[in-house]
Amino acid sequence: MRKDLHPPVMIALVAGVTLFGRVLPTWTLSLATIAASNALIALGIVVLARTGNVSFGQGLFFAAGGYGVALIANAWGLTDAVAQVVVGAACGGLLGLVIGPLIARYSGIFFGMLTLALSMVFYGALVKSTALGGSDGFNVGRPSLFGMSFTDPREADFMLYAVSVIVTGFAGIATTILFRSEFGLASLAVRENNLRVEYLGLSANRIISINFLIAAIFAGASGAFALMAQRHIDPQFAYWTTSGEFVFVAVLAGNQSVAAVFVASMALELVRSFSNLYLPNTWQLVLGVFLLGVILFLPRGIGSLWMRDRHKRRIPATAPLTAERGAAP
Amino acid sequence: MQPGLSSDVIILSFAIVVIGGLGSVEGAAVGAILVGLARAASVHLMPQAELFMIYLIMAAVLMFRPEGLFKRETARRI
């Protein structure tokens, strides 16, 4: 008997969280928006990590989504928030469609470093391009929703919060369904042993490419959210420290539970803003100790808090979120 | 000298190790020489490409040798 949540329950949960934003104070609202946007891109990394590959260059798709949306918004006056998310996801997805099959044959650290290299090359190109504002980037207008424009900052914040929570929530539901599907289980098998998967008649490269595409789409949509929240874009979107932060959310969450990604993202943002507030000079120290604590006491991520028992029964002894496919002795 | 120095060094050293091949000492030496020379050359000839020269070298090497220049053959579990 499975105790998993059913999709309607999950949809109700998303609606509940969205309406809960009505009673939240403004500062929590923008914090939650950023947390949801980070959770979306970290979710993509988790999807990819289930095949055993960790991408250190999700900033590439993050920036591609952000820049794509920003350029289209400025050129054609596209301000609708939902349309912007779709455009961002499309930009990230198109790039992922090209890059995914090319790097699917790499594994472990080679995969990670290659994705990092691609994002850094993109960063370098953005910094040098004067047409896109170079290292300063450029501004975009305020987003609207279905023809409504929001002049009250509180309403605008809530609109952004609602859109990001709903999109991230539905991405989470889709990912949960994916994890339970045959394809999701095949992805786990690729991490365990890609040769055996090939013997079964499945293409490991194809599985990795599709997961990579999903991660790229999520990253592009997340880039659109970051753009809408900041109303400004610069090459920092593609820098490797940006990507590293998302990998950190994914490592904190572990790769067993989708909900853990949201919890990890929110926890990271809360710890960051509170330590920033009370310890302005040593907030990195607090953040570092928090991360160390989670890694020490929950080596398989926050998700292992509630996934432990069931996971043991169904899929025995999976490795923690490390990229160690191939070259095993 | 600055506290954030480590982040520049770690990327550089990872790139060198990946170019040379994991677990290979001579690979790391060759990778370091390759990256060092390429950066120096690009500063001299094409300063605007200096920022991503390391990554271009790494991508080029991995394109032809997916596991680095000096990959040792290891048995793997099937």
Contacts between the chains, C-beta under 8 A, distances in Angstrom:
chain1	res1	chain2	res2	distance
A	105	B	66	6.3
A	106	B	62	6.8
A	106	B	66	5.7
A	109	B	14	7.4
A	109	B	17	8.0
A	109	B	18	6.2
A	109	B	22	6.7
A	110	B	18	6.1
A	110	B	62	6.0
A	110	B	66	6.3
A	110	B	67	6.3
A	110	B	68	7.4
A	113	B	14	6.0
A	113	B	15	6.5
A	113	B	18	4.6
A	113	B	58	6.3
A	113	B	62	7.7
A	114	B	58	7.4
A	114	B	59	6.4
A	114	B	62	5.7
A	116	B	11	7.5
A	116	B	55	7.5
A	117	B	15	7.7
A	117	B	52	7.9
A	117	B	54	8.0
A	117	B	55	3.6
A	117	B	56	7.6
A	117	B	58	5.1
A	117	B	59	4.9
A	118	B	55	7.7
A	118	B	59	7.3
A	120	B	51	7.8
A	120	B	52	5.5
A	120	B	55	4.7
A	121	B	52	4.6
A	121	B	55	5.3
A	121	B	56	6.7
A	121	B	59	7.5
A	123	B	51	7.7
A	123	B	52	7.5
A	124	B	49	7.5
A	124	B	51	4.2
A	124	B	52	3.7
A	124	B	55	7.9
A	125	B	52	7.8
A	127	B	51	6.8
A	128	B	48	5.5
A	128	B	51	7.9
A	193	B	77	6.8
A	193	B	78	7.4
A	195	B	76	7.7
A	195	B	78	5.3
A	196	B	78	7.1
A	240	B	11	6.6
A	241	B	7	7.0
A	326	B	76	6.7
A	327	B	22	7.7
A	327	B	67	7.7
A	327	B	74	5.5
A	327	B	76	6.1
A	328	B	76	5.5
A	328	B	77	5.1
A	329	B	74	6.7
A	329	B	75	6.7
A	329	B	76	7.3
A	329	B	77	7.2
